[in-house]
């Protein structure tokens, strides 16, 4: 996985640090069961590419779809699945920095499957769209079920 650019301003979260990546990969070889990655996305009003290419005035959400097409193809190759995706509103509990535009829950059969996806050259290339699109994001690994579903403990 690509790591965060240390030159970015503090609080700008779009890619994992090397330490976060190492901590995530650590379960591989141990308990490598299914995971659900909870994606919290806040989009830029206008996408900005790090390499200076012109986004053509497109919104972050529009550019994220360019990334999403490649990510979806990769998910199909590794046996993953988007379980749920929806727009959000202002937090009921929390503050302004807890505001996101969209939430996605993506199921992976294992940590290794996620690593395989993020190591794919086409996916790596598409990350430029993801970074251009996102003002900030959070990616939270959650314990997944053996089948690609969302469950309740109640």
N, C-alpha and C positions, 0 to 999 in steps of 0.2 A: 504494500500500500504506500501511497505517496504521503509524505509528512507535511505538516503545516509550515508555511514560509515564515521564518522567524522575523522577517522584516515587516510583517503585517502588524497593524495596531493591536494592542491588548484587547481582549474580548471578542476578537474576530475569529469565529470558530467555523471552519468549513471542512477541515481535514484533520485526521488524528495525528498526534505527535508520535515520535518514535517510541516513547515510553508507553503510550496508550496502545499502540500496535503490538508491542511486545507482550503486554499484559493480556491482551485479547487472544493472541496466538498461543499463550502458555497452556491452556487446557488441551490443545491438540496433543495427542499421545496419551492423555488421561481420559477424562470423561468428555468425549466429543459428540455429545448428543445434539438434537435439533435446537435451533435458536430462532427467535423472532427479533428482528432488528427494528426497534421503534425509531422512526425518522421524524424529527421535528424540523421543519423548514421555514425560514423567513427569507422571502425573495427580495432582491433589489428592484427598485422601480424600473431601472434600465440596466441591463446586463453590462458587465465590465470584464473584458478578457485580460488576464495577467500578461499575455504576450502582445497586447496592444492591438489585436485584430478588431475590426469594426463589427459591433454587434447590430449595426443597422437600426439603432434606436429600439430594438426589441426588449421587452420586459424580461426580468429574471425568470418569471414563471414560463414564458414562451421558450426561452433558451434551455431551461431545465427539461423541457419535453424532448429536446435533441439528445440530452443525456439519457432520459428515461427510455427512449426507444432502444438504445444500445443496452442499457441495463436490463430491460425486459427480455431481450434476446439472450443475454447472458444467463438470466435467471432460468429460462427454459432449458438451456444447455446443462446447467448444474442441478436441475431438479428443484429449484426454488419457486416461490409463488408470492405475489402480492396478496395479502389477506384482506387488507382494508386500507382505504385512502379517503380522506375527507378534508375539506377546508375547516379552519378553526375561527373562533372569535376571541375577543379579549379574555384573559384569564379571570375566573371568579375569585380564585385565591392566587396571589402572586403579584408581581409588579410588571412594569413595562418591559423589562428585559426578558420576561417569561412569555412574551407574545410571539406566536408563530402564525404563519399563514396556512400551513398544511401539516397533517399528520399521516404517516404511512406505517403500516405494520407489514414487514416482509419476512416470510418464513424461509429458512434454509435448513436442509437436512442435517447440517453439521457446521462447526466452525470452519473445518477444512473446505467445505463447499463455498463459504463466503470468501475465504482466502483465494480459492481457485478463481472465483469470479473477479475479484479485485486485481488478480495477477494477469488476467487476460489482456493482450495488447489492445484489442478494440475498446475494451472497457477503460484501460489506462488513458487512451486517447480521448475518450468521451468525458473524462474527468475535467477537462478544460471547460466544458459547457457547464458542468455542475458548479465549479468554482466561480465562473462568471455570473451564474444565476443567483447564487445564495449570498445574502447579507450575513447570515449566521445560521447555524444548524446545530442539532444535537443528534447523536446516533447512539441509542441505548440498547445494548444486548440484553435480551430477556430469555429465560428458559422457555424452550418450545416443546410442543407435544410431538409425538412420533408421526402423527398425521398433520397436514397443514391446515389447522383450524385455530380459531381463537376460542378459548374456554373460560369459564368462570369457576371460581372455587366454591361458589354458593349453590 
